[in-house]
Amino acid sequence: MATDIHPTAILSDDVELAEDVSIGPCCVIGGRARIGRGTRLLPHVCLDGTVEIGEGCTIYPYVSIGFAPQDVKYKGEDTSVRIGNNNIIREYVSIHRASVGGDGVTRIGDGNFLMAYVHVAHDCNIHDNVIVANSVAFGGHVAVEDYAFVGGFTGVHQFARIGAYSMVAAITRLSQDVPPYVMVKGTEKARLFGLNALGLKRRGFSDETINELKTAYRLLFREKLSMKEAIKKIQEELPYTDEIKRLIEFIQKNKRGICR
């Protein structure tokens, strides 16, 4: 199918559009944007700088992508935003280009759903199949792993990490890392409140794997053990599955501390 560009849209000469792209009324596409096959920009979307958007994305009105980061260190360096395939980005989402403290790219993976008013700051890395509810604000350099869910009106401190298959409750103040597979909440200090067992079951995890993760959770966060002692006990008592390995390696790599 042919590309469809509304006559009121404004595109720079450096924009590259694949087949079957739709650009709605009053969109402004500046800088060096590349947009993949079948992606739709609804009215009033604005892109700036170096932006790459994959295939099959739907971007709703008043979204802004690729504008300069809110970072006083940024002095106009050539950084970018890369967005994968099949993402839904709802109204008033803002995704800023990277600053100078990382690898120069703000990343959004595949199959993500960003609800209205979400802010993705510079150098963030949102992996795949993540759901982010309304009005979540990610500080710079935040990482969110696959299949995580972040509840509405949550604030995430810069450099924090949210592990795969975890669930962050609404209105949570998050300043430390959230391990994979868990649930966390807290308006003053985010605390764990169990394994995300229902979410894991819905994603096809076996009862055996869920029970192993429950045991690992208890040893790590409910027994009176140091983290080193708990990890040693897990390695001695549980099979070292991919899920256990992911959990342990995530904890060992933390720099901001772990929610407990």
Secondary structure, DSSP 4 states (H G I P E B T S, - for coil): ---EE-TT-EE-TT-EE-TT-EE-TT-EE-SEEEE-TT-EE-TT-EE-SEEEE-SS-EE-TT-EESPPPS-TT--S---EEEE-SS-EE-TT-EEPPP-SSSSSEEEE-SS-EE-TT-EE-TT-EE-SS-EE-TT-EE-TT-EE-TT-EE-TT-EE-TT-EE-TT-EE-TT-EE-SBBPTTEEEE-SSS-EEEEE-HHHHHHTT--HHHHHHHHHHHHHHHTSS--HHHHHHHHHHHS---HHHHHHHHHHHT-SS-B--
